Amino acid sequence: MSFAYVNGRYVSKEHALVSVEDRGYQFSDGVYEVISVYQGILIDHKGHFNRLFRSLAELKIQIPWTERVLKIIVDQIIKRNKVKTGSIYLQITRGRAERKHSFPDKNTRPCIVVTSDAKNGFNKIFPNGTEVITVQDNRWGRPDIKSVSLLANVLAKETAVQAGCSEALLTNSDDEIIEGSSSNFWMVDSCGRIITRPIGEDLLAGITRARLLKLARLGNIEVNECIFLRKEAIAAEEVFLSSTTAPILPVISIDGNQVGNGKPGPITKILWTLYCKYLDDEAGSDRKCE
């Protein structure tokens, strides 16, 4: 049996319920985080909790739980569900209230839900590469807030799936690549430099993105955070995506155009090795991302 945490109670997942009057359900009035678990250890949880509290502050949602209390709840879900490798989903909404667009009474208690998902291992997400397409970015103006309002992302992802691809790269009116529908975007130029778009209100400050930047610099790989065009990405030597659940995913084709030699490149592989070592160091393991 799998457990979930809902508003102060650990319950079986199939009996985990929230009110139909919850503002997350009616208005997407809430935020969430997905945190990796490796060998039973939360990965980069400090960064995730910092981003969670930033998102809550941006939406003016005040919660009674401290970071320490949230960590205890999450650790209990990992323990109860015996998660070795996988992820935690944590969602907080403004809570249950009479349906109206303005904020409810300040005494309205936020709703919290925590669930887990198990998988076999991170090594299985570094395949021979994946194909992606570009889609016009039509999200709201604050994708830097990790809101549960993801309809535009869902539509973009489905457009990619219908085209036989795994991800949609979101582009603006200047044909700049912003990020993926559920990932950050990276490319490697002919000089071996890793390039990714700088953080701003137009994209999510990925926690895995931040970790990869640190690892690349520690590995003496030059990194440049700058704006770039779709045509530059297509002409890149290597391209890859990053996210919590797929830390590094090589891209071999953009809009049907082959990237590099059509295989995961050497810089991508080096960064993957550095990330695997980081995971094993965090977990005190020598399993090498297995």
N, C-alpha and C positions, 0 to 999 in steps of 0.2 A: 504494500500500500504506500502511495506517495502522499506526503503531507504538504500543506500550505499554511502560511500564517495570515490570518485575516482579523484585523482589528482586535488584537490582544489574545487570539486563540489559535492554537495549532490544531488544524482539522484535516481530515482526509481531503485530497484534492477534488474528488468528485462531489464533495459536500461543501466546498468553499463558495460562499455566496456573498454578494454585495447588494445593496438596495438599488431598485430601479430608479430611485431619486438621487442616486449618487451623481455629482456634477461631472465626474470623469466619464460616466456613461452618457449623460445628456449634452455636455458641452466640451468634452475633451479637456476639462479643466483640471489638469494634473500633469505630473512629470514621472519619469521612470529612469532606471539604470539597469544595465545588464553587466554583471561582473563575472569574469572567468574564475573557474575553480580548477586547480591542477594539483593532483595528488592530495586532495582534501584541503588545499590551501587557497584562500582568496588571493587573486592576483591584482595588484595595483588598486587595492580597495580604497586607499587614502585618496587617490585621484578621483575615483568614482564618487566617493562620499562628498568630496569638495565640490564636484560638478553638480551633484544632486542638490546640495544646499544653495549653490548659486542659482540653479534653475528655480528652486522654490522661492528664493528671494526675488527673482525677476517677476514671478507670478504673484508675489505678495501672499504666499501661502505660509502661514506660521504653524509649526508642528511642535508637539510636546516631547518628541524623542531626540535625544542627543546622538551624536555619531557613535558613541560607545554602546548605547542601547540598541541602535540599529545593527551594529556589528554582532552583538549577542544574539539577536533575532536571526540574522543571516547564518551565523555559525550553527545555531540550533537546527535550522532547515537542512544544512549540509549534513549534520550528524544524523538527524532523524531519517533523511532520505538516502544516507550512505553514499553520498556523491563523492567519487574519487576525481573524475575529470568531467567537466561540463560547465554549466553556468547558472547564475542566480538572476532571477528577474524580480526587481523591487519597484513597486508603483505606489505613489502617494497622490491622492486627489484632494480637492478642497472639502470633500465630504458630502454628506446627505443633507439636502435642503429643498425647500419649495422651489419649483422651477421658475426662475427669473434670471435675466441676463446679468444683472448687477450682483456684486458679491453678497453672500448671505451674512447673517449676524456673525460677529467675531467669535462668538461662543460655539459656532459650528465646529465639530470635531473632524479633523481630516481622516480620510480612509487610507489604510495601509494594507497592501497585499504583497506577500513574498512567496515565490515559488522557485523550483529548481528544475533543471533539465540535465540529464546525464548523457555523455557520449563516450566513445571508445578511446579517442586520443587526438591530440593536435596534429600528429604526423600525417593523419589521413586527409588534412585539408591543404596539403601542399602537393597538388596533382601536377599534371603536365601543362596546366594553364587553362584559362577560361576565356570566353569571348564576351565582349560587352558592346553596348550601343550607346549613343548619346541621345539625350532627351532634353527638351527645353525645361528649365527649372521654373515651376509655377507654384512653389511653396509660399507660405506666408513669409513676412519679412524678418522673422527671428528664428531661423533654424539653429542658431547657437544655443537656444533653450531646448533641452531634451524633453519636449512636450509629448504627451500621448497622442496628440493630433498628428497622425501620419498618413492621412488619406492621399496627399499628393505623392508621397514616397511610395505608397502601395500601388498607385496607378502607374508610376514610372517603372517600378519593378515588374509589374504585370506586362507592361509594354515590352520589356526586355525578354521576359519569359516567352511571350508569344512570338518573338523574333528568334527564338532558339538560343538566347543568351542568358547569362546568370546575373547580370547587373546592368543598371542604367546609370550612365554618367550624366550628371545634371549640368547643363550649360546655360549661361546668361545671354543677354541680347548682344554682347560683344563677342560671342563664341568662345568665351573662356570656360574652361572646365572648373566647376566649383568643388564637387565631391560626388560620390556615388549615392544612390538612394538609401543605402544602409552601410556605407563605408567611406573612408577617406581615400584620396587618390594620390598616387606617386608615379614619377617617371625618372628614368636615368638617361642623361644625355651622353653624347659621344665622348666626353671627357671623363665619364665615370662618376659624375656628380648626381646625387639624389636631389630631385626637385619636388616640392609639394607646395600647395597654396598656403599663404599665411593665414593665421587665425583671425577671424572677424565675425561680424554679425550674420554673414552670409553662409557660414558653415559651422558644423559642430566641432568643438575642440575635442577630438578623439583622444581617449586615454591611452589606447594602444599606439596611436600616432605619436603622442608625447614620449612614450617609452622607446619607440623605434628611433626617434630623433636622437635621444640620449645614447642609445646603443650604437647608432651609426657614427656619432661623433667620437665616442669612446673607442670605436674600431678604426678611427682615422679615415673615415669615409666623408668626403666633403658633402655638405648639405646646403641647399639654397632654398629658402622659403620665398617664393615669388609667384606672380600671376603669369599664366601661360595659356596659349590658345589650343583649341582642338587639333589644329594642323600640326602643332609642335608635339603634342602627345602622340599623334599617329607616327611622326617621324622619329620618335625616341628610340633609343637602343633597347630599353626595358621599361615595362610598366607593371605596377602591381597595386593591389588594394589592401587596406588594413581595416580591421574591426575587432571588437572584443571576441566574437565567436570564430572569426577566421583571421588570425593575426596578420598573416601575409598570404595573399592570393595572387599569383602571377597572372597577368593578362597577355594573351597572345594575339588578340585581334580586337580592333576598335572599328565599329561600323563596317565590318567586312574587310578592313585593311590590316594586313599582317604587321605585327609589331616586332621589330628586330628580325631574328631568325625564326620566329614562330615558336620559341621555346623559352622556359624560364631562364633568365640571364644570370651571369656570375655574381653581380652585385646583389641581386635579389636573393640568391642562394646564400651568400655570405651573411646578409642581414638575418635570414631565417636561422642560420646556425647560431648567430649571436643571441637571437631571441630564445631559441631552445635552451641555450646555456643559462640565460637569465631565468627561465622557468625552473630549470633543475636546481639552480642555486637558491631560488626562493623556497623551493620545496625540500631542499636538502637531499636531492635525489640524483642518481646517476643514470636515470632511465632514458634520457635523451628524447624527451617529448613523446614517449610511447604511451 
